[in-house]
Amino acid sequence: MEKQGATKSEWQTIEHALAYLARADKLPHRTEGEKVLLDQIPPNTKRVLDLGTGDGRLLALVKLSNPSVEGVALDFSDPMIERAKKRFANDKHVSIVKHDFSLPLPAKQLGCFDAVVSSLAIHHLTHPRKKQLYTEIFNLLNPQGVFCNLEHVFSPTQNLHLKFLATTGLTPETEDRSNELLNFETQLQWLNQIGFIDVDCYWKWLELALLMGFKP
Ligand SMILES: C[S@@+](CC[C@H](N)C(=O)[O-])C[C@H]1O[C@@H](n2cnc3c(N)ncnc32)[C@H](O)[C@@H]1O
């Protein structure tokens, strides 16, 4: 039986998972951020971990440009895992791991990676756990490995938050209650403190930001 964090998340319900997947393609400007992310994955990348993979969207994009990549898709939501399994059913180079990343990553089971990617997932963690997870990611990376987090970040003003919500068809009443949004500057500081190099926000549009760093 997999370990479970303190509370069962709404992400583990079919309704919430499907509601997200229905609007996933409509998130404005998302594909621009994904393109910048894909450009930063070194061509010699062999193993990639996708944290909070959902239906495997980001890992599938990585594999489009590099089909021989061995992928590990990690999520804790059964409905999402079902969809990721379907997507990668014919790809023997992808394994699916069920794990709640509010708990330490199963480092031995996962192995090492040339790239760890994540899209719109880590912001569901508490801030202290975000920082711990970034450290665990650093430890999983091979030298010259890259961490790419296309993330939902905190707006500097409430007005900008409302503007972002409006573009996504959400309101303060309907926005995801499991969000723990944090400004991107703090997260970049953490990546630097942990030992990542060439840390920067490589792309940003309102609350969507691509936070990246490389392992020396
Ligand atoms: C907004 S969806 C993003 C899915 C996918 N990465 C994408 O870009 O479409 C957030 C994903 O993070 C997963 N997630 C949230 N909290 C998690 C946790 N504690 N452990 C593992 N996965 C988690 C959810 O189940 C969901 O699949």
The ligand as a Gaussian input file, in Angstrom:
#p B3LYP/6-31G(d) Opt

LIG

0 1
 C       -2.714000      20.691000     -12.369000
 S       -2.384000      18.964000     -12.486000
 C       -1.022000      18.971000     -13.636000
 C       -0.873000      17.660000     -14.358000
 C        0.200000      17.634000     -15.437000
 N        1.535000      17.827000     -14.877000
 C       -0.072000      18.689000     -16.492000
 O        0.742000      19.604000     -16.661000
 O       -1.112000      18.619000     -17.140000
 C       -1.576000      18.646000     -10.934000
 C       -1.118000      17.199000     -10.786000
 O       -0.325000      17.087000      -9.607000
 C       -0.716000      15.919000      -8.924000
 N       -0.423000      16.079000      -7.503000
 C       -0.894000      17.044000      -6.667000
 N       -0.438000      16.839000      -5.420000
 C        0.362000      15.725000      -5.483000
 C        1.104000      15.002000      -4.514000
 N        1.109000      15.378000      -3.230000
 N        1.791000      13.905000      -4.903000
 C        1.778000      13.507000      -6.209000
 N        1.077000      14.151000      -7.176000
 C        0.376000      15.252000      -6.804000
 C       -2.202000      15.806000      -9.191000
 O       -2.697000      14.503000      -8.968000
 C       -2.278000      16.220000     -10.649000
 O       -2.106000      15.132000     -11.513000

